[in-house]
Amino acid sequence: MSVLYNIGVAILVVLVVIAVVFFYRSFRDAEWLTASEAARKIYEANHGVPENLPDKFRGIFWMSTNAAPELLCTLEGGEFDPEKKMLKVDASGDLTWTYDTSRVGQVYWFFCLMASLCRSKFYFYFTDDTFTNVSHMHLYAFDLIYVPLMQTWAMEQADVPGEEGQGNTWLRHIIFPFAKAPNETASYKLVKVLDKNGKQLPAFDEMMVTLRKYDDQGVQLEPGIPVKGINTKHNIQILNGRAKPVLPGGSQFEKLVNTYS
C-alpha cells in the first residue's frame, strides 16, 4: 500500500510542477497589446495554415456580440479535413485568441488557460460540402479525451447582402439542455475584421468604436459600448504567447496584479 501511495504522491507532485511551470510560462509570455496590434500579430502567426483551409475561414474574427471578456480569434493555424468535413483548432491556444485586461477578463483568461494546459482542441463538424453549417462543436482534452459541455455549440454562415459566400459573418449558436432554440444572450456573431490577405475590413472600425480606451496613466479616454448591455470590452487585450523555454525575464505578472479596469 505504501508503494502505491508513494507512486501516487510522486505523480501528483509531477502534475503540480507541470501546472506551475505552465502557468509561470503563460504569465511570462502573454502580451498586452492594443486590439489592432493583437489582430495583426494573430494574423501573421497563423496566416496560410493549413494550406487547404477554404478562404472564407481565413483572417481574423471579432466576437462582436459575445458579452464574455474576449474579443478576437482566428480559425487558421489548425487542421482541416474536407473529406471528414472537420476543422480542428486550438482551444485558447497561443497566438489565436484575445482576452480583456479588465479584472474579470484576467480571471476569465486564467480559467481558459486550463484548456491550453490540457492541450485542448475544438472540433468543428460541418453538415455540407460548402462548409456553411456546423452541426456541433466538440472539445477534446489532449486532442483525445472528449469533454462534455452540457450544451450544444453550433455555427452557421450568415453573410450580409453583397458579401455572400465570403464567410465574413457567422452565427455562433449556444443551445442549453432541453432548449429548442439558441440562447440569445449566450449566442453571438463572429464578424471578420481582417481578410485572408490581412486587409482591414469595414467591421474593423466598427469594432474599435465599441472598445473602452485608456491612456498610459490609466485615465479613460473613451467609454466604449457595452455588448448586450453587459460588458464593455477593452482596447488592450491579452494574447497568449508562443511556448518558450522556462527562463526568467519578460514576466507579465506585475501587469496582472497592477492593472486598470
Secondary structure, 3 states (H helix, E strand, C coil): CHHHHHHHHHHHHHHHHHHHHHHHHHHHHCEEEEHHHHHHHHHHHHCCCCCCCCHHHCCEEEECCCCCCEEEECCCCCEEECCCCEEEEECCCCCCEEEECCHHHHHHHHHHHHHHHCCCEEEEEECCCCCCEEEEEEEEECCCEEECCCCEEEEEECCCCCCCCCCCEEEEEEECCCCCCCCCCCCEEEEEEECCCCCECHHHHHHHHHCEEECCCCCEEECCCCECCCECCECEEEECCCCCCCCCCCCCHHHHHCCCC
